[in-house]
Amino acid sequence: MNAIFTRRSIRDYLDQPVEKEKIKRLLRAAMQAPSAHNRQPWEFLVVTDREAKAQLAAMSPYAKPAEKAPCVIVVLANENVLDKNSDIKWWPQDLGACTQNILLQAVEEGLGAVWMGFYPRADRCNAAIEFLRLPEGILPFCLIAVGYGKQENHFTDRFQAHKIHYEQY
């Protein structure tokens, strides 16, 4: 449980590229996430271009780490693989799980990472759709800035017994 207990949002990175093998392992971990009806609606866009990262960082006041991170993973939802007859959209839960897998694998790889939400903010999503030229049915869920952190992941105990209830509230 080391990755779970030491994962932190790391926003500052060394000027050192992330190896392609590590990026591939992050994405393999992402795709191991559970998904409703096993639809696996995730796709990913890996961005390392300096100007593109700066553009993405400007799309949200909370996305500044994307500009200086060596790598940004854009987590995308492919609505084209979903059940068209269902009025319930489960893909946000699916992509939340795959995003968490990336964050945990980053710890295992000796990397730092931070999750920066785009969905459901229409302004952020529309800006990303336009800039990344996403096709119909492909929606940006979040950005994950990844790199070798200037600070290390460390344990902070967040356990709060008063938030646990049994049988009834």
Backbone torsions as a table, in degrees:
resi	resn	phi	psi	omega
1	MET	NA	12.3	-179.6
2	ASN	-55.7	-44.9	-178.4
3	ALA	-63.7	-39.4	179.5
4	ILE	-64.9	-45.0	-175.1
5	PHE	-78.6	-21.2	-178.3
6	THR	-107.3	-3.3	178.2
7	ARG	-64.6	132.7	176.5
8	ARG	-141.4	159.3	174.6
9	SER	-77.8	108.8	-179.4
10	ILE	-101.5	122.3	-172.9
11	ARG	-113.2	-9.1	-179.2
12	ASP	-120.7	134.4	-171.7
13	TYR	-129.2	152.3	171.4
14	LEU	-72.0	156.3	177.3
15	ASP	-83.3	73.1	-175.6
16	GLN	-144.1	123.9	-179.1
17	PRO	-65.1	153.5	175.2
18	VAL	-91.5	129.2	-178.0
19	GLU	-62.0	142.2	-179.6
20	LYS	-58.1	-35.2	179.3
21	GLU	-62.8	-38.3	179.5
22	LYS	-69.8	-40.3	177.4
23	ILE	-61.4	-42.2	179.0
24	LYS	-62.1	-40.4	178.2
25	ARG	-66.6	-35.5	175.5
26	LEU	-60.5	-43.5	-177.5
27	LEU	-73.5	-32.9	174.2
28	ARG	-63.4	-42.2	178.0
29	ALA	-62.3	-41.5	179.4
30	ALA	-57.4	-43.6	-174.9
31	MET	-76.3	-3.2	174.8
32	GLN	-88.0	-2.4	-178.2
33	ALA	-66.9	153.0	173.3
34	PRO	-71.6	154.7	175.1
35	SER	-147.7	147.8	-179.1
36	ALA	-59.9	129.0	179.6
37	HIS	55.6	22.3	179.6
38	ASN	53.3	34.9	-179.1
39	ARG	-72.7	-26.4	179.9
40	GLN	47.2	62.8	-172.6
41	PRO	-80.2	14.7	-175.4
42	TRP	-89.7	146.4	167.7
43	GLU	-141.3	164.9	-173.8
44	PHE	-140.1	144.0	174.2
45	LEU	-122.2	120.0	-179.5
46	VAL	-97.2	123.9	-176.0
47	VAL	-120.0	123.5	176.2
48	THR	-123.8	-9.9	-179.9
49	ASP	-67.0	128.1	-175.2
50	ARG	-57.1	-46.8	-178.3
51	GLU	-67.4	-40.5	179.5
52	ALA	-64.0	-40.7	178.0
53	LYS	-63.7	-38.7	178.2
54	ALA	-64.6	-40.6	177.9
55	GLN	-62.7	-45.5	178.9
56	LEU	-62.9	-41.9	-179.1
57	ALA	-61.5	-31.1	-178.3
58	ALA	-77.1	-7.9	-176.3
59	MET	-82.0	-10.4	179.5
60	SER	-151.2	140.9	177.3
61	PRO	-65.4	-14.1	-178.2
62	TYR	-101.8	2.7	-175.7
63	ALA	-100.8	15.5	-177.9
64	LYS	-56.9	-35.0	178.9
65	PRO	-59.1	-23.8	-179.1
66	ALA	-62.5	-31.1	-175.7
67	GLU	-66.2	-38.7	-175.2
68	LYS	-101.9	-5.2	178.2
69	ALA	-71.8	141.9	176.8
70	PRO	-63.4	-27.8	-175.5
71	CYS	-142.7	139.1	172.6
72	VAL	-124.8	129.0	174.8
73	ILE	-104.0	121.3	175.2
74	VAL	-94.5	116.0	178.8
75	VAL	-87.7	124.1	-173.7
76	LEU	-117.1	146.3	173.3
77	ALA	-102.7	129.8	175.0
78	ASN	-101.3	97.0	-179.0
79	GLU	-69.3	-14.8	-178.9
80	ASN	-69.0	-18.0	-179.5
81	VAL	-96.6	1.4	-176.4
82	LEU	-86.6	162.8	178.5
83	ASP	-71.3	112.4	-177.6
84	LYS	-69.3	-18.7	-177.9
85	ASN	-87.5	-7.3	-178.6
86	SER	-94.0	135.6	176.6
87	ASP	-90.1	-1.7	179.5
88	ILE	-103.1	129.9	178.1
89	LYS	-102.4	112.8	-179.5
90	TRP	-96.1	-8.2	-172.8
91	TRP	-59.6	-30.3	177.5
92	PRO	-61.1	-37.1	176.2
93	GLN	-67.2	-42.3	179.4
94	ASP	-58.9	-46.4	-177.6
95	LEU	-73.8	-27.8	173.0
96	GLY	-63.4	-42.0	178.9
97	ALA	-66.2	-42.6	-178.7
98	CYS	-70.4	-32.5	176.4
99	THR	-65.2	-43.6	178.1
100	GLN	-61.9	-38.0	177.5
101	ASN	-61.2	-39.3	177.5
102	ILE	-62.6	-45.2	-178.9
103	LEU	-62.2	-40.3	179.2
104	LEU	-70.5	-40.0	178.3
105	GLN	-66.5	-33.0	177.3
106	ALA	-57.6	-41.6	177.2
107	VAL	-60.6	-45.3	-179.8
108	GLU	-61.0	-30.5	-178.3
109	GLU	-86.6	-0.5	-177.5
110	GLY	77.3	24.2	-177.4
111	LEU	-109.6	162.8	170.3
112	GLY	-109.7	151.8	-178.9
113	ALA	-154.1	157.2	174.4
114	VAL	-143.5	139.5	179.7
115	TRP	-91.1	126.9	178.1
116	MET	-124.1	110.6	-173.9
117	GLY	-71.1	140.3	171.3
118	PHE	-116.8	-54.1	178.3
119	TYR	-73.1	137.0	10.3
120	PRO	-99.6	18.0	-179.3
121	ARG	-70.1	110.5	-176.4
122	ALA	-60.4	-37.8	-178.8
123	ASP	-62.9	-44.2	179.6
124	ARG	-68.4	-45.3	-179.1
125	CYS	-62.1	-46.5	-178.7
126	ASN	-63.7	-39.5	177.8
127	ALA	-63.0	-42.9	179.9
128	ALA	-68.1	-41.2	178.6
129	ILE	-58.0	-46.1	-178.7
130	GLU	-67.4	-49.8	-176.4
131	PHE	-64.2	-42.6	-177.3
132	LEU	-85.8	-3.1	-179.2
133	ARG	54.2	50.0	-178.2
134	LEU	-73.5	138.0	178.8
135	PRO	-73.4	167.5	178.5
136	GLU	-53.0	133.3	177.0
137	GLY	87.4	-2.6	177.4
138	ILE	-106.6	118.6	-174.8
139	LEU	-118.8	139.1	176.2
140	PRO	-78.1	128.6	178.6
141	PHE	-96.1	-49.6	-179.1
142	CYS	-162.0	169.2	169.4
143	LEU	-109.7	146.1	170.8
144	ILE	-126.0	113.6	174.0
145	ALA	-81.1	134.1	-176.3
146	VAL	-134.1	139.0	175.8
147	GLY	-179.4	-177.9	174.7
148	TYR	-81.7	113.0	-173.9
149	GLY	-68.5	146.4	174.2
150	LYS	-72.4	-25.3	173.6
151	GLN	-118.2	157.4	-178.0
152	GLU	-88.2	154.1	169.7
153	ASN	-66.2	143.0	178.4
154	HIS	-146.5	159.5	-178.2
155	PHE	-79.0	131.2	169.1
156	THR	-130.5	119.7	-176.8
157	ASP	-72.7	116.9	-179.9
158	ARG	-109.9	6.9	-177.6
159	PHE	-63.9	132.7	177.8
160	GLN	-135.5	98.8	-175.2
161	ALA	-57.6	-31.4	-177.7
162	HIS	-67.5	-9.8	179.0
163	LYS	-94.1	5.3	-179.0
164	ILE	-105.6	131.6	-179.2
165	HIS	-130.4	146.7	179.9
166	TYR	-121.3	135.4	175.8
167	GLU	68.8	-53.6	176.4
168	GLN	-144.6	160.8	179.7
169	TYR	-67.2	NA	NA
